[in-house]
Amino acid sequence: MTDPYQIAVYYFPNYHSDPRNAQVHGIGWTEWEVVKRACPRYPQHYQPRVPVWGYEDEADPAVMARKIGAAADHGVDAFIFDWYWYNDGPFIERALEQGFMGAANNRRLKFALMWANHNWVDIHPAKLNECRRQDHRLLYPGPVTRQTFDTVVSYCIERYFKHPSYWKISGAPYFSVYDLSALIEGLGGVELTRAALADFRALTQAAGFPDLHLNQVLWNCVILPGETEVRDPDCLMHTLGFDSVTSYVWIHHVPLVTFPETDYTWVFDNYMQYWAKAVQQVDLPYYPNATMGWDSSPRTVQSEVFLDAGYPFTPILTGNTPEAFCSPLKAIKVRMDASGMKQKILTINAWNEWTEGSYLEPDQRHGMKYLEAIRDVFGKP
């Protein structure tokens, strides 16, 4: 019997060395350096967070194989890789191309892409005054030209979609876009973007697939510097030809109103209200999201005072124990069951957003308990 639920977890691949990072931070730098240097910013603040598996190189196929095994053993069906490609080429892609695709057990888990086409700014770590002024140094602009877009399309179809482990919805490769405003800006407007996406779909079909499943990540609360809320999303989604919408993290929809901490359960309750509005606002399938936590304080300069000054100087979700995480999973499952959704897909933030405090990988405080919650709620062996 086919499992009625598909659990797709976002994967952030900045835990291996990359030439771009080496130019900015030095040879061998990975975001593990930010994790290691994190300090408590107020009494009872849980930092640093220490991974049980150590500060591993995710581009090593053996390292990735352990992640794949743990995910598959606990009911995760797919990793959605945060995937970066700018006008001058790819970025932090080796976790996928060498780690996942080189892992001996990669048939146990599906993978898909979320094109993280946002501006990449210098926030590793971020300075307080730069956050106040919103004048972070821009390293890699998110908007891309049509020429770059066409290169991305060809590469994705040949390199990823044809891989036996690529995640498909009813046979159609799943491809998600993070920053729609950046995509439209780079391609020259809505009509030119519509034409580009239509060509993407046609080329996917020409490659032998029944269709392309285009997914859009929506938000109404900005987080990263430069993010822009999409206006009139229902009209825009249909004009551009998207097949579904989803979310990346709860705080894209729920402002964190108290500093330095905001209650996890309160945020979830407000996210559920957003979900009810989202299905009325956009006449496309909405795939709900579960968020494990939020704490972006490791990305701040640790010697500076911790104030509410904009990302990453933001409030922290508190009370997100494994037991608290289990409750939203149960509630989301109940609503999916009652919704009549054709595809019961849940996205989760995240497998390894260590410097944003949202990760399922085992740490020294809770071990595998967040993964066990997924396994227990969704009834997978």
VEXZANU-631966 format. One record per residue (C-alpha): y, z, x; residue in one letter; residue number from 0. Coordinates in steps of 0.5 Angstrom, whole numbers, plus 500, padded with zeros to 3 digits. Last residue first. Layout:
N
+-----+-----+-----+------+-----+
:   v :   w :   u : code : pos :
+-----+-----+-----+------+-----+
:   Y :   Z :   X :    A : NUM :
...
+-----+-----+-----+------+-----+
// end
This chain:
381
+-----+-----+-----+------+-----+
:   v :   w :   u : code : pos :
+-----+-----+-----+------+-----+
: 504 : 521 : 517 :    P : 380 :
: 510 : 519 : 512 :    K : 379 :
: 512 : 523 : 506 :    G : 378 :
: 519 : 522 : 506 :    F : 377 :
: 521 : 529 : 506 :    V : 376 :
: 516 : 532 : 511 :    D : 375 :
: 517 : 526 : 516 :    R : 374 :
: 525 : 526 : 516 :    I : 373 :
: 525 : 533 : 517 :    A : 372 :
: 520 : 533 : 523 :    E : 371 :
: 525 : 528 : 526 :    L : 370 :
: 530 : 534 : 525 :    Y : 369 :
: 526 : 539 : 528 :    K : 368 :
: 524 : 536 : 534 :    M : 367 :
: 527 : 541 : 539 :    G : 366 :
: 532 : 545 : 535 :    H : 365 :
: 536 : 549 : 541 :    R : 364 :
: 533 : 545 : 547 :    Q : 363 :
: 535 : 538 : 544 :    D : 362 :
: 530 : 533 : 541 :    P : 361 :
: 532 : 526 : 539 :    E : 360 :
: 535 : 526 : 532 :    L : 359 :
: 542 : 526 : 534 :    Y : 358 :
: 549 : 527 : 531 :    S : 357 :
: 554 : 531 : 536 :    G : 356 :
: 559 : 525 : 537 :    E : 355 :
: 557 : 526 : 545 :    T : 354 :
: 550 : 526 : 544 :    W : 353 :
: 550 : 520 : 539 :    E : 352 :
: 542 : 519 : 540 :    N : 351 :
: 538 : 517 : 534 :    W : 350 :
: 544 : 517 : 529 :    A : 349 :
: 546 : 517 : 524 :    N : 348 :
: 541 : 515 : 519 :    I : 347 :
: 541 : 509 : 515 :    T : 346 :
: 536 : 509 : 508 :    L : 345 :
: 533 : 503 : 505 :    I : 344 :
: 530 : 503 : 498 :    K : 343 :
: 530 : 496 : 497 :    Q : 342 :
: 530 : 494 : 490 :    K : 341 :
: 534 : 500 : 488 :    M : 340 :
: 532 : 502 : 481 :    G : 339 :
: 537 : 508 : 482 :    S : 338 :
: 533 : 514 : 480 :    A : 337 :
: 528 : 513 : 486 :    D : 336 :
: 534 : 512 : 491 :    M : 335 :
: 538 : 519 : 488 :    R : 334 :
: 531 : 523 : 489 :    V : 333 :
: 531 : 520 : 496 :    K : 332 :
: 538 : 522 : 497 :    I : 331 :
: 537 : 529 : 495 :    A : 330 :
: 531 : 530 : 499 :    K : 329 :
: 535 : 527 : 505 :    L : 328 :
: 541 : 531 : 504 :    P : 327 :
: 537 : 538 : 504 :    S : 326 :
: 533 : 537 : 510 :    C : 325 :
: 539 : 536 : 514 :    F : 324 :
: 541 : 544 : 512 :    A : 323 :
: 534 : 546 : 514 :    E : 322 :
: 535 : 542 : 521 :    P : 321 :
: 541 : 546 : 522 :    T : 320 :
: 548 : 542 : 520 :    N : 319 :
: 552 : 549 : 519 :    G : 318 :
: 558 : 546 : 522 :    T : 317 :
: 561 : 539 : 523 :    L : 316 :
: 566 : 539 : 528 :    I : 315 :
: 574 : 538 : 527 :    P : 314 :
: 577 : 532 : 531 :    T : 313 :
: 580 : 531 : 538 :    F : 312 :
: 576 : 525 : 539 :    P : 311 :
: 579 : 522 : 535 :    Y : 310 :
: 585 : 525 : 532 :    G : 309 :
: 590 : 531 : 534 :    A : 308 :
: 587 : 537 : 531 :    D : 307 :
: 587 : 541 : 538 :    L : 306 :
: 582 : 543 : 543 :    F : 305 :
: 587 : 545 : 549 :    V : 304 :
: 585 : 541 : 555 :    E : 303 :
: 580 : 543 : 561 :    S : 302 :
: 575 : 539 : 557 :    Q : 301 :
: 578 : 532 : 557 :    V : 300 :
: 575 : 530 : 550 :    T : 299 :
: 569 : 526 : 549 :    R : 298 :
: 565 : 532 : 549 :    P : 297 :
: 569 : 534 : 543 :    S : 296 :
: 566 : 529 : 538 :    S : 295 :
: 562 : 534 : 534 :    D : 294 :
: 559 : 531 : 528 :    W : 293 :
: 552 : 532 : 525 :    G : 292 :
: 545 : 529 : 522 :    M : 291 :
: 548 : 524 : 518 :    T : 290 :
: 544 : 521 : 512 :    A : 289 :
: 547 : 514 : 509 :    N : 288 :
: 546 : 510 : 503 :    P : 287 :
: 544 : 503 : 503 :    Y : 286 :
: 549 : 499 : 498 :    Y : 285 :
: 546 : 493 : 494 :    P : 284 :
: 552 : 489 : 492 :    L : 283 :
: 557 : 489 : 487 :    D : 282 :
: 562 : 493 : 491 :    V : 281 :
: 566 : 498 : 487 :    Q : 280 :
: 561 : 501 : 482 :    Q : 279 :
: 556 : 502 : 488 :    V : 278 :
: 561 : 505 : 492 :    A : 277 :
: 564 : 510 : 487 :    K : 276 :
: 557 : 514 : 486 :    A : 275 :
: 556 : 514 : 494 :    W : 274 :
: 563 : 517 : 495 :    Y : 273 :
: 561 : 522 : 491 :    Q : 272 :
: 555 : 523 : 495 :    M : 271 :
: 559 : 523 : 501 :    Y : 270 :
: 563 : 529 : 498 :    N : 269 :
: 557 : 533 : 497 :    D : 268 :
: 555 : 532 : 504 :    F : 267 :
: 562 : 534 : 507 :    V : 266 :
: 561 : 540 : 503 :    W : 265 :
: 554 : 541 : 506 :    T : 264 :
: 556 : 540 : 513 :    Y : 263 :
: 562 : 545 : 513 :    D : 262 :
: 568 : 543 : 517 :    T : 261 :
: 570 : 547 : 523 :    E : 260 :
: 576 : 547 : 528 :    P : 259 :
: 579 : 545 : 524 :    F : 258 :
: 579 : 544 : 516 :    T : 257 :
: 580 : 538 : 512 :    V : 256 :
: 574 : 533 : 515 :    L : 255 :
: 576 : 527 : 511 :    P : 254 :
: 570 : 524 : 507 :    V : 253 :
: 568 : 517 : 507 :    H : 252 :
: 568 : 515 : 515 :    H : 251 :
: 566 : 522 : 516 :    I : 250 :
: 559 : 520 : 513 :    W : 249 :
: 557 : 516 : 518 :    V : 248 :
: 555 : 509 : 519 :    Y : 247 :
: 555 : 506 : 512 :    S : 246 :
: 552 : 501 : 508 :    T : 245 :
: 553 : 494 : 505 :    V : 244 :
: 549 : 488 : 502 :    S : 243 :
: 548 : 481 : 502 :    D : 242 :
: 554 : 479 : 505 :    F : 241 :
: 557 : 472 : 503 :    G : 240 :
: 564 : 472 : 506 :    L : 239 :
: 567 : 471 : 499 :    T : 238 :
: 562 : 476 : 496 :    H : 237 :
: 564 : 481 : 501 :    M : 236 :
: 571 : 480 : 500 :    L : 235 :
: 572 : 481 : 493 :    C : 234 :
: 568 : 487 : 493 :    D : 233 :
: 571 : 490 : 499 :    P : 232 :
: 578 : 490 : 496 :    D : 231 :
: 582 : 492 : 502 :    R : 230 :
: 578 : 494 : 508 :    V : 229 :
: 580 : 500 : 512 :    E : 228 :
: 582 : 498 : 519 :    T : 227 :
: 580 : 501 : 526 :    E : 226 :
: 584 : 501 : 532 :    G : 225 :
: 583 : 508 : 535 :    P : 224 :
: 576 : 510 : 532 :    L : 223 :
: 575 : 514 : 526 :    I : 222 :
: 578 : 511 : 520 :    V : 221 :
: 577 : 513 : 513 :    C : 220 :
: 575 : 508 : 507 :    N : 219 :
: 569 : 505 : 511 :    W : 218 :
: 564 : 500 : 510 :    L : 217 :
: 559 : 497 : 515 :    V : 216 :
: 557 : 490 : 512 :    Q : 215 :
: 550 : 487 : 512 :    N : 214 :
: 548 : 480 : 512 :    L : 213 :
: 541 : 478 : 511 :    H : 212 :
: 539 : 471 : 514 :    L : 211 :
: 535 : 467 : 510 :    D : 210 :
: 528 : 464 : 509 :    P : 209 :
: 527 : 464 : 517 :    F : 208 :
: 525 : 458 : 520 :    G : 207 :
: 530 : 456 : 526 :    A : 206 :
: 534 : 452 : 521 :    A : 205 :
: 534 : 458 : 516 :    Q : 204 :
: 538 : 462 : 522 :    T : 203 :
: 542 : 456 : 523 :    L : 202 :
: 544 : 456 : 516 :    A : 201 :
: 546 : 463 : 515 :    R : 200 :
: 550 : 463 : 522 :    F : 199 :
: 554 : 457 : 519 :    D : 198 :
: 555 : 461 : 513 :    A : 197 :
: 558 : 466 : 517 :    L : 196 :
: 563 : 462 : 521 :    A : 195 :
: 565 : 458 : 514 :    A : 194 :
: 567 : 465 : 511 :    R : 193 :
: 570 : 467 : 517 :    T : 192 :
: 574 : 461 : 517 :    L : 191 :
: 576 : 462 : 510 :    E : 190 :
: 578 : 470 : 511 :    V : 189 :
: 582 : 469 : 517 :    G : 188 :
: 583 : 466 : 524 :    G : 187 :
: 576 : 468 : 527 :    L : 186 :
: 578 : 473 : 531 :    G : 185 :
: 582 : 477 : 526 :    E : 184 :
: 576 : 476 : 521 :    I : 183 :
: 571 : 479 : 526 :    L : 182 :
: 576 : 485 : 527 :    A : 181 :
: 577 : 486 : 520 :    S : 180 :
: 570 : 486 : 519 :    L : 179 :
: 569 : 492 : 524 :    D : 178 :
: 561 : 494 : 524 :    Y : 177 :
: 557 : 488 : 522 :    V : 176 :
: 550 : 488 : 521 :    S : 175 :
: 544 : 483 : 522 :    F : 174 :
: 538 : 484 : 518 :    Y : 173 :
: 533 : 478 : 519 :    P : 172 :
: 531 : 475 : 513 :    A : 171 :
: 523 : 476 : 511 :    G : 170 :
: 524 : 480 : 505 :    S : 169 :
: 529 : 484 : 509 :    I : 168 :
: 527 : 483 : 516 :    K : 167 :
: 527 : 488 : 522 :    W : 166 :
: 525 : 484 : 529 :    Y : 165 :
: 519 : 487 : 532 :    S : 164 :
: 516 : 480 : 533 :    P : 163 :
: 522 : 477 : 537 :    H : 162 :
: 524 : 471 : 534 :    K : 161 :
: 530 : 474 : 531 :    F : 160 :
: 532 : 477 : 538 :    Y : 159 :
: 533 : 472 : 543 :    R : 158 :
: 533 : 465 : 540 :    E : 157 :
: 537 : 467 : 533 :    I : 156 :
: 541 : 473 : 537 :    C : 155 :
: 543 : 468 : 542 :    Y : 154 :
: 545 : 462 : 538 :    S : 153 :
: 549 : 467 : 533 :    V : 152 :
: 553 : 470 : 539 :    V : 151 :
: 554 : 463 : 542 :    T : 150 :
: 557 : 461 : 536 :    D : 149 :
: 561 : 467 : 535 :    F : 148 :
: 564 : 466 : 542 :    T : 147 :
: 566 : 459 : 541 :    Q : 146 :
: 569 : 462 : 534 :    R : 145 :
: 574 : 467 : 538 :    T : 144 :
: 572 : 474 : 538 :    V : 143 :
: 576 : 480 : 536 :    P : 142 :
: 573 : 487 : 539 :    G : 141 :
: 578 : 487 : 545 :    P : 140 :
: 575 : 490 : 551 :    Y : 139 :
: 578 : 496 : 555 :    L : 138 :
: 584 : 498 : 551 :    L : 137 :
: 588 : 504 : 554 :    R : 136 :
: 589 : 509 : 549 :    H : 135 :
: 596 : 509 : 546 :    D : 134 :
: 594 : 513 : 539 :    Q : 133 :
: 600 : 518 : 541 :    R : 132 :
: 597 : 524 : 539 :    R : 131 :
: 590 : 521 : 542 :    C : 130 :
: 594 : 519 : 549 :    E : 129 :
: 597 : 526 : 549 :    N : 128 :
: 590 : 530 : 548 :    L : 127 :
: 587 : 526 : 554 :    K : 126 :
: 580 : 522 : 552 :    A : 125 :
: 574 : 522 : 556 :    P : 124 :
: 570 : 518 : 556 :    H : 123 :
: 576 : 515 : 551 :    I : 122 :
: 578 : 509 : 555 :    D : 121 :
: 578 : 504 : 549 :    V : 120 :
: 573 : 499 : 546 :    W : 119 :
: 576 : 495 : 540 :    N : 118 :
: 571 : 494 : 535 :    H : 117 :
: 565 : 489 : 535 :    N : 116 :
: 559 : 494 : 534 :    A : 115 :
: 555 : 488 : 532 :    W : 114 :
: 549 : 492 : 528 :    M : 113 :
: 543 : 489 : 531 :    L : 112 :
: 536 : 490 : 529 :    A : 111 :
: 529 : 493 : 531 :    F : 110 :
: 522 : 495 : 528 :    K : 109 :
: 518 : 500 : 531 :    L : 108 :
: 510 : 500 : 533 :    R : 107 :
: 510 : 493 : 536 :    R : 106 :
: 515 : 496 : 541 :    N : 105 :
: 509 : 500 : 544 :    N : 104 :
: 509 : 497 : 551 :    A : 103 :
: 516 : 498 : 552 :    A : 102 :
: 520 : 491 : 555 :    G : 101 :
: 523 : 490 : 549 :    M : 100 :
: 526 : 497 : 548 :    F :  99 :
: 528 : 498 : 555 :    G :  98 :
: 529 : 492 : 558 :    Q :  97 :
: 533 : 488 : 553 :    E :  96 :
: 535 : 494 : 548 :    L :  95 :
: 537 : 499 : 553 :    A :  94 :
: 539 : 493 : 557 :    R :  93 :
: 545 : 491 : 552 :    E :  92 :
: 551 : 496 : 555 :    I :  91 :
: 556 : 490 : 554 :    F :  90 :
: 555 : 483 : 553 :    P :  89 :
: 560 : 477 : 554 :    G :  88 :
: 567 : 475 : 556 :    D :  87 :
: 569 : 474 : 549 :    N :  86 :
: 566 : 481 : 547 :    Y :  85 :
: 558 : 482 : 545 :    W :  84 :
: 556 : 489 : 544 :    Y :  83 :
: 550 : 492 : 540 :    W :  82 :
: 550 : 499 : 536 :    D :  81 :
: 542 : 498 : 536 :    F :  80 :
: 539 : 499 : 529 :    I :  79 :
: 532 : 502 : 531 :    F :  78 :
: 527 : 501 : 525 :    A :  77 :
: 521 : 505 : 521 :    D :  76 :
: 522 : 512 : 522 :    V :  75 :
: 517 : 516 : 519 :    G :  74 :
: 516 : 522 : 525 :    H :  73 :
: 511 : 518 : 529 :    D :  72 :
: 514 : 512 : 529 :    A :  71 :
: 521 : 515 : 532 :    A :  70 :
: 517 : 520 : 537 :    A :  69 :
: 513 : 513 : 539 :    G :  68 :
: 519 : 509 : 540 :    I :  67 :
: 523 : 514 : 544 :    K :  66 :
: 517 : 515 : 549 :    R :  65 :
: 516 : 508 : 550 :    A :  64 :
: 524 : 508 : 551 :    M :  63 :
: 523 : 512 : 557 :    V :  62 :
: 517 : 508 : 560 :    A :  61 :
: 521 : 501 : 558 :    P :  60 :
: 526 : 504 : 563 :    D :  59 :
: 533 : 502 : 560 :    A :  58 :
: 534 : 508 : 557 :    E :  57 :
: 535 : 512 : 563 :    D :  56 :
: 533 : 519 : 562 :    E :  55 :
: 538 : 525 : 562 :    Y :  54 :
: 532 : 530 : 560 :    G :  53 :
: 527 : 530 : 555 :    W :  52 :
: 529 : 536 : 552 :    V :  51 :
: 536 : 534 : 551 :    P :  50 :
: 541 : 539 : 553 :    V :  49 :
: 547 : 540 : 548 :    R :  48 :
: 553 : 543 : 552 :    P :  47 :
: 556 : 546 : 547 :    Q :  46 :
: 555 : 550 : 541 :    Y :  45 :
: 562 : 553 : 539 :    H :  44 :
: 561 : 560 : 538 :    Q :  43 :
: 568 : 562 : 540 :    P :  42 :
: 572 : 556 : 541 :    Y :  41 :
: 572 : 549 : 546 :    R :  40 :
: 565 : 551 : 548 :    P :  39 :
: 564 : 546 : 554 :    C :  38 :
: 561 : 539 : 555 :    A :  37 :
: 560 : 536 : 562 :    R :  36 :
: 553 : 535 : 562 :    K :  35 :
: 554 : 530 : 555 :    V :  34 :
: 560 : 526 : 559 :    V :  33 :
: 556 : 525 : 565 :    E :  32 :
: 550 : 523 : 560 :    W :  31 :
: 555 : 517 : 558 :    E :  30 :
: 552 : 513 : 564 :    T :  29 :
: 555 : 512 : 571 :    W :  28 :
: 551 : 509 : 576 :    G :  27 :
: 557 : 506 : 580 :    I :  26 :
: 564 : 509 : 578 :    G :  25 :
: 567 : 510 : 572 :    H :  24 :
: 571 : 504 : 570 :    V :  23 :
: 568 : 498 : 574 :    Q :  22 :
: 561 : 502 : 574 :    A :  21 :
: 562 : 502 : 566 :    N :  20 :
: 563 : 494 : 566 :    R :  19 :
: 557 : 493 : 571 :    P :  18 :
: 552 : 498 : 566 :    D :  17 :
: 548 : 504 : 568 :    S :  16 :
: 544 : 507 : 562 :    H :  15 :
: 545 : 512 : 557 :    Y :  14 :
: 550 : 508 : 553 :    N :  13 :
: 546 : 505 : 548 :    P :  12 :
: 548 : 508 : 541 :    F :  11 :
: 542 : 507 : 536 :    Y :  10 :
: 543 : 508 : 529 :    Y :   9 :
: 536 : 510 : 525 :    V :   8 :
: 533 : 505 : 520 :    A :   7 :
: 528 : 509 : 515 :    I :   6 :
: 525 : 504 : 510 :    Q :   5 :
: 522 : 507 : 504 :    Y :   4 :
: 517 : 504 : 499 :    P :   3 :
: 511 : 504 : 504 :    D :   2 :
: 507 : 498 : 503 :    T :   1 :
: 500 : 500 : 500 :    M :   0 :
+-----+-----+-----+------+-----+
// end
